[in-house]
Structures are given as structure tokens and as C-alpha cells.
Amino acid sequence: MDASLVRARMILRFPFWGVLSLNLGIKFCETVDTHRVDTMSTDGRSIFINQHYWESLSDDLKMSEIAHEVFHCAFGHLWRCGGRNRLVYNIACDIVTDYNLKLSGLEITKKSVLFTFGTLVNPAGSVEEVYEQLLQAGLADNIPFEYSDSGRHNDWSSTETDDQSLQLKWKSAISSAAAVSYPGTLPGFIKELIDDALSPKLDWRQLLREFLMSAKSEYRWMPPNKRFLHRDMIIPSLGGETLEVIFAIDTSGSMTMENIRAALSEVTSIYDSFQDSKIWVVQADFDIQSVTLITDSKEIKEIVGRGGTRLLVNQIYKKVIDEGGNPNCLIYFTDGYGDVDDYIPIPVIWLLYGNDKFSPPFGWLIKYNEE
Ligand SMILES: [Zn+2]
């Protein structure tokens, strides 16, 4: 059965997934950019299908495999990885996806990770919850080869992970597909999925802490793989180190005192909750204004700067190393009005205060949202 026929049948039998699938083009190909397509993959705009793989599937599996890719897009899996271990994250996404598709009545391939790793977790949870449960089960330390980089279809590296308009498009797509497909009451699991996608429970503070937790206990951070450098992704590798973090605070005139105070109070509370971590606070506007290795959470009282802005990631990193530091990540609190100087070989988080146009050349963007 060809792809358009599969889709037509899906609209009749599984309207929610069928209608959602209309948001994706279908392309048969062996490679996308430089990546091989061995099975299927998606970039949020199209589904890429390997013809041989397609022909090996039964009609029912063709349907569920398309729904599987649709699910990754519709529920934001392409954009939610953040600083997580990508392989474990991919497995978490696939478990959640196949679990929910199975609940919808679709046939799931016997090779699904739902049947291998699904028993380690509660597959009804969010991707983030399942990810944490997989880590607790020790999966990060022994990922079987077939789930390693080369064995996976979740190569989302070509996705613009901060493409806001694409993310918005999918958010409105799930709402309208739900309205069309379930004119009465939404099934509970669909409602939960939609609620989670429309208003993820994680706020910036949680995201930041999650990142620091993983930097501290789970991973040794490696220089990002070149392929991902401009793709807003950080690839951690396994190991253990203590957390040594640079908090760079943009104290230029465009930042409000309120924002600067919020940044400082966050640093203070992180200092208090991450025992035996080393925390550097660097204040910078057009130049570096002060560098402090914190030894007491009340230490930073004076705010210095308030001139023009440059985003001196590289200079700040070098300065801290000159002062004897060995940082493993850098968090930049800024409103993003200024040029980024140069790349550094440790992960960078931009904690951004209300500037939708800022698009950093590397690192991971978290938007500040005061509740
Ligand atoms: Zn998948």
C-alpha cells in the first residue's frame, strides 16, 4: 500500500493521528543532508522513509510507523532534549510514543523499546519523567549497540531546535486535530498529552537545575560534536565530576535591576542547594567588571557595570581559567542585546530575559518566565 493510501486509511481508523499526519510531507529517500535514513525519520516538516524499510512493513505497521513520527513532532520531542543524554532521551521518547499509540489501538512493532525498556519505567509519564526513571535504572551506563547512535532513527540534529514558528504550528495542530477527532470528550491519555505539550510543567528554574544536576552527577561534558554545534544541542558523555559553574551576569544598562537581582538570588539559592560545587560569579557589561569565587551565599552585594553590552563568553571563560578555575559549564543571564564574542569548549546556557530575537550561535536557550 502506498503512503497516501496508508494515510487515508489512518484518517478513517485513527482520525487524531491521521489528521495530524497531514502536517508532514512524505519523502522516500536514502539520505537527508549527510545522514542516512535506514528506517524513518522526521525533521518536523517531513517524514523521510527508506523505501526498503517501508516495503518490509505490514500495512498496519506502516500506519503505526507514520503515527510514531507524527507523535515525535506533535508532542515536541524534537525540541525538548535540552542538555539531556541524547541516547537515553531518544529511548524515553520512543517508550512514551509507542505506549500512547498502543493505547490508541495501533499495532506496535515487536522491536519497540516499549517492550525492552518500558518495564523499567512508568510509560504513562511525560518524556522527562521517563527519562529520569531510565537514568535511575542505570540505562545510561549500558546502552545496547542497537540503541546507540548508529542504530537509531531519532536523528533530529537537522531540526532547528529553536524554530518557534514550527513549534507553534504543532501546538495549534494538536488542538485542532483533537477537536476534529474527538467531538465529545477527549480520552484521558490524549488530554494529558495535549496539556503537557501546550503548557509543559518545567519552568526555567527547573530546567536550569535539571541541567546542573546532570552536569554534576551524571555526565562529563564534552566539547559539542561539531555536527551539533549550530544546532543548539549539547552532547554529554558519561563520567563523573563535581560541578564547577560560571554564572555570568549581564549588568549592562538594558538589564533591569529586577532582572539582575533575580539572577543573583537564583545563584544564591543554587549555591545553597548544590553543596561542594564551585561557583564563579562574573559581572560583565561591555567589559568584565568583577570575578568572584563564591564562598558565602551573601557574598555578592554590589552590582557593577550598567554600561553597554557585549556577550563575553570566551573572555569570561578564559578569565576564570586564569584565576585557577576549571569550569564545566557556563550560565549567562542576559537580555541578549549584544554580540557574542567566541565559542568555548564547555556547555553554555543562555538564560534569557524577554528578547525574542536573540539567537545565540551555540549553547542552549532557556527563557526566563517569572510566574
Ligand atoms: Zn521514534
Residues whose N, C-alpha, C, O or C-beta is under 5 A from the ligand:
A	BS01	ZN	D94
